[in-house]
């Protein structure tokens, strides 16, 4: 009995090193295209590369619930432009450049809002409201997202590929500015020092 157990244990151990038999199965190739941003994820169907900055990155599946990607692209461009202005504004304000007057000397970005009073803040919000009302129909139209016709003829001499590259560059810089502004706000709230002084 013991010999049979030892013999079966040896055979089982030796069979672990024997080559496995490979069945002749046909491999099924995926017809899905992979994402440029994360190569192991499948590119979402709506992200076909036709919009500037489209790298096929949508891990949360937001493109599946949105009907109009032009609206999302216009919103991204708008927020990117605002953040590009905001991060430059924070650095300029903290460097000491400001409008003349005692109310504008506060270098803290969050303290400056209350130190200028309600008049300048109301002017800013009125300007933002007018700009939003004036461009409301552009966000929902079939126009190029973010194009308000302010190119002053600079883009007219470029080819379609060059214009697309410029638009893609703006989207990428806007994304970087959104990350930079988030970092600047967190850093300012944590350390209560000017951004350039921390380095």
C-alpha positions in Angstrom: 0.0 0.0 0.0 2.8 2.4 0.9 4.6 1.5 -2.4 1.5 2.4 -4.4 1.1 5.7 -2.6 4.8 6.6 -3.1 4.6 5.5 -6.8 1.5 7.6 -7.5 3.1 10.6 -5.7 6.2 10.3 -7.9 4.1 10.0 -11.1 2.0 13.0 -10.1 5.2 15.1 -9.4 6.8 14.0 -12.6 3.7 14.9 -14.6 3.9 18.4 -13.4 7.0 18.9 -15.5 5.6 17.2 -18.6 4.7 19.6 -21.4 1.1 20.5 -21.5 -1.0 19.6 -24.5 -2.1 22.7 -26.4 -5.5 22.5 -27.9 -5.9 23.9 -31.3 -8.2 26.8 -30.6 -8.5 29.7 -32.9 -7.7 33.1 -31.3 -10.4 35.8 -31.4 -8.9 39.2 -32.2 -10.6 42.2 -30.7 -11.9 44.6 -33.2 -11.7 47.4 -30.7 -9.1 50.1 -31.0 -7.0 50.8 -27.9 -6.7 54.2 -26.2 -3.7 56.4 -27.0 -3.5 57.7 -23.4 -3.8 54.3 -21.6 -2.9 51.6 -24.1 -4.5 48.7 -22.2 -7.9 50.4 -22.2 -10.3 50.2 -25.1 -10.9 53.6 -26.8 -14.5 54.8 -26.2 -16.7 54.8 -29.3 -17.4 58.5 -29.4 -13.8 59.5 -28.9 -12.6 59.0 -32.4 -9.8 61.6 -32.4 -11.8 64.3 -34.3 -11.8 66.7 -31.4 -8.5 68.5 -30.3 -7.0 66.9 -27.3 -8.9 63.6 -27.8 -6.6 60.8 -26.6 -9.3 58.3 -25.9 -9.2 58.8 -22.2 -12.5 58.2 -20.5 -12.1 55.7 -17.7 -15.4 56.8 -16.1 -17.5 56.4 -19.3 -18.7 60.0 -19.3 -18.9 60.0 -23.1 -21.5 57.3 -23.0 -24.0 59.4 -21.1 -23.3 62.6 -23.1 -25.0 63.2 -26.4 -23.1 66.3 -27.5 -19.3 66.1 -27.1 -18.9 69.6 -28.6 -20.5 71.0 -25.5 -18.1 69.1 -23.3 -15.2 70.2 -25.4 -16.3 73.8 -25.3 -16.6 73.6 -21.5 -13.2 72.1 -21.2 -11.6 74.9 -23.4 -13.5 77.6 -21.4 -12.3 76.2 -18.1 -8.8 75.8 -19.4 -8.7 79.4 -20.6 -10.0 80.6 -17.3 -7.4 78.6 -15.4 -4.6 79.9 -17.6 -5.6 83.5 -16.8 -6.2 82.6 -13.1 -2.8 81.0 -12.5 -1.0 84.0 -14.1 -3.2 86.3 -12.1 -2.3 84.6 -8.8 1.4 84.9 -9.5 1.2 88.5 -10.7 -1.0 89.5 -7.7 1.4 87.8 -5.2 4.4 89.4 -6.8 3.1 92.8 -5.8 1.8 94.2 -9.1 -1.6 95.7 -8.5 -4.0 98.5 -9.3 -3.4 101.7 -7.5 -5.2 102.1 -4.2 -5.1 100.7 -0.7 -7.9 98.1 -1.4 -5.8 96.4 -4.1 -2.6 95.8 -2.1 -3.7 92.5 -0.5 -1.4 89.8 -2.0 -3.5 86.9 -0.5 -5.7 85.6 -3.4 -8.5 84.7 -1.0 -8.2 87.8 1.2 -8.2 90.1 -1.8 -11.8 89.2 -2.7 -13.1 90.7 0.6 -10.6 93.6 0.7 -11.7 95.2 -2.6 -15.4 95.4 -1.5 -18.6 94.6 -3.3 -18.2 97.1 -6.2 -15.3 95.6 -8.0 -16.6 92.1 -7.4 -20.0 93.1 -8.8 -18.2 94.4 -11.9 -16.4 91.1 -12.3 -19.6 89.1 -12.0 -21.4 91.4 -14.4 -18.7 91.0 -17.0 -18.8 87.2 -16.5 -22.6 87.1 -16.9 -22.5 89.3 -20.1 -19.8 87.1 -21.6 -21.8 83.9 -20.8 -25.0 85.3 -22.2 -23.2 86.5 -25.4 -21.6 83.1 -26.0 -24.4 80.9 -24.8 -25.5 79.9 -28.3 -21.9 79.0 -29.3 -21.7 76.3 -26.7 -24.7 74.4 -28.0 -24.2 75.0 -31.8 -22.3 72.9 -34.3 -19.5 75.4 -34.5 -15.9 74.5 -33.6 -15.8 74.3 -29.8 -14.1 77.4 -28.3 -14.0 79.4 -31.5 -15.3 82.9 -31.1 -13.7 84.3 -34.2 -11.0 86.2 -32.4 -8.1 84.8 -34.4 -7.5 88.2 -36.2 -6.5 86.3 -39.3 -3.7 84.4 -37.7 -5.2 81.0 -38.3 -6.3 81.7 -41.9 -2.9 81.2 -43.4 -2.4 77.8 -41.7 -3.3 74.4 -43.0 -6.1 72.3 -41.4 -3.4 70.1 -39.7 -1.6 73.2 -38.3 -4.9 74.7 -37.0 -5.8 71.3 -35.4 -2.3 71.2 -33.8 -2.8 74.7 -32.4 -6.2 73.8 -31.0 -4.8 70.6 -29.5 -2.0 72.6 -27.9 -4.5 75.0 -26.3 -6.5 72.1 -24.8 -3.3 70.5 -23.4 -2.1 73.8 -21.9 -5.6 74.4 -20.5 -5.5 70.9 -18.8 -2.1 71.8 -17.4 -3.4 75.1 -16.1 -6.4 73.4 -14.4 -4.0 71.1 -12.6 -1.7 74.1 -11.8 -4.5 76.2 -10.4 -5.7 73.4 -8.2 -2.2 72.9 -6.9 -1.8 76.6 -6.3 -5.1 76.9 -4.4 -4.2 73.9 -2.2 -0.7 75.2 -1.6 -2.0 78.7 -0.7 -4.6 77.3 1.7 -2.0 75.0 3.4 1.0 77.3 3.7 -0.5 80.8 3.6 2.6 82.0 1.7 3.0 83.4 -1.9 3.5 80.7 -4.5 7.0 81.8 -5.5 8.2 82.2 -1.9 7.7 78.5 -1.1 10.5 77.5 -3.5 
